[in-house]
């Protein structure tokens, strides 16, 4: 994982607002900022990539809609696009997905929020 010092500061502020709203909905969600914002090489029109991992007992169909609404609201308020990728914990860690380049990169270059 990267540290917050390596991250685009404006993207980090937006991602933290997003994470705060998600935690009000799902207090034990794992939220990681990744992509160009986490690497510190965002461009003017880059989106803000955020991974949201939910505990298994949540109905992802219901919660996913709420998370996407929050992403839109926070993004709109800050003139950014937040791209949320949402998984249940077991859908990552109990499947071959856990070994995918995406998950590996997410955990090596992401910033835990």
C-alpha positions as CSV (number, residue, x, y, z in Angstrom):
1,X,0.0,0.0,0.0
2,X,1.0,3.6,-0.7
3,X,0.9,6.4,1.9
4,X,-1.3,9.4,1.6
5,X,1.8,11.6,1.0
6,X,2.2,10.0,-2.5
7,X,-1.4,10.7,-3.6
8,X,-2.9,13.5,-5.6
9,X,-4.1,15.8,-2.7
10,X,-7.4,16.9,-4.3
11,X,-8.3,13.3,-5.3
12,X,-7.5,12.2,-1.8
13,X,-9.8,14.8,-0.3
14,X,-12.7,13.7,-2.6
15,X,-12.0,10.0,-1.9
16,X,-12.1,10.6,1.9
17,X,-15.5,12.4,1.6
18,X,-16.7,9.4,-0.4
19,X,-15.3,6.9,2.2
20,X,-16.9,8.8,5.0
21,X,-20.3,8.6,3.4
22,X,-19.8,4.9,2.6
23,X,-18.8,4.2,6.2
24,X,-22.0,5.8,7.4
25,X,-23.8,3.2,5.3
26,X,-21.5,0.2,5.9
27,X,-19.2,0.9,8.8
28,X,-16.9,-2.1,8.2
29,X,-16.4,-1.6,4.5
30,X,-12.8,-1.8,3.2
31,X,-12.2,1.2,0.9
32,X,-9.1,1.7,-1.2
33,X,-8.1,4.6,-3.5
34,X,-6.2,3.3,-6.5
35,X,-5.2,4.1,-10.0
36,X,-3.8,7.4,-11.2
37,X,-4.9,9.2,-8.1
38,X,-3.1,6.8,-5.8
39,X,0.0,6.9,-8.1
40,X,0.0,10.7,-8.1
41,X,-0.2,11.0,-11.8
42,X,-3.8,12.1,-12.3
43,X,-4.6,14.2,-15.3
44,X,-7.3,16.9,-15.5
45,X,-10.1,14.7,-16.6
46,X,-9.0,11.5,-14.8
47,X,-11.6,9.7,-12.8
48,X,-11.1,8.7,-9.1
49,X,-10.9,4.9,-8.8
50,X,-12.1,3.5,-5.5
51,X,-12.4,-0.1,-4.5
52,X,-15.1,-1.0,-2.0
53,X,-15.1,-4.4,-0.3
54,X,-18.2,-5.3,1.6
55,X,-18.6,-7.9,4.4
56,X,-20.4,-11.0,3.1
57,X,-23.6,-10.5,4.9
58,X,-24.6,-7.4,2.9
59,X,-26.9,-7.6,0.0
60,X,-24.7,-6.2,-2.7
61,X,-27.5,-5.5,-5.1
62,X,-29.2,-3.1,-2.7
63,X,-26.0,-1.5,-1.3
64,X,-24.3,-1.2,-4.7
65,X,-27.0,1.2,-5.9
66,X,-26.6,3.3,-2.8
67,X,-22.8,3.4,-3.2
68,X,-23.1,4.4,-6.8
69,X,-25.5,7.2,-5.8
70,X,-23.0,8.4,-3.2
71,X,-20.2,8.3,-5.8
72,X,-22.3,10.4,-8.2
73,X,-23.2,12.9,-5.5
74,X,-19.7,13.4,-4.1
75,X,-18.3,13.4,-7.6
76,X,-20.8,16.0,-8.8
77,X,-20.2,18.2,-5.8
78,X,-16.4,18.2,-6.5
79,X,-16.5,18.2,-10.3
80,X,-14.9,14.7,-10.5
81,X,-16.1,11.3,-11.6
82,X,-15.7,8.6,-8.9
83,X,-15.5,5.1,-10.3
84,X,-16.5,2.7,-7.5
85,X,-15.7,-1.0,-8.0
86,X,-17.7,-3.0,-5.4
87,X,-17.2,-6.6,-4.3
88,X,-18.2,-8.8,-1.4
89,X,-15.2,-10.0,0.6
90,X,-15.7,-13.7,-0.3
91,X,-16.2,-12.8,-4.0
92,X,-12.5,-11.7,-4.0
93,X,-10.7,-13.8,-1.3
94,X,-12.5,-17.1,-1.8
95,X,-12.2,-17.2,-5.6
96,X,-9.3,-17.1,-8.1
97,X,-10.0,-13.3,-8.4
98,X,-7.7,-12.9,-5.4
99,X,-4.7,-13.8,-7.6
100,X,-5.7,-11.4,-10.5
101,X,-3.3,-8.6,-11.6
102,X,-6.1,-6.2,-10.7
103,X,-6.3,-7.2,-7.1
104,X,-2.6,-7.5,-6.7
105,X,-2.1,-4.0,-8.2
106,X,-4.9,-2.6,-6.0
107,X,-3.2,-3.8,-2.9
108,X,0.3,-2.8,-3.9
109,X,-0.4,0.7,-5.2
110,X,-3.6,1.6,-3.4
111,X,-4.2,3.8,-0.4
112,X,-6.4,2.4,2.3
113,X,-9.0,5.0,3.3
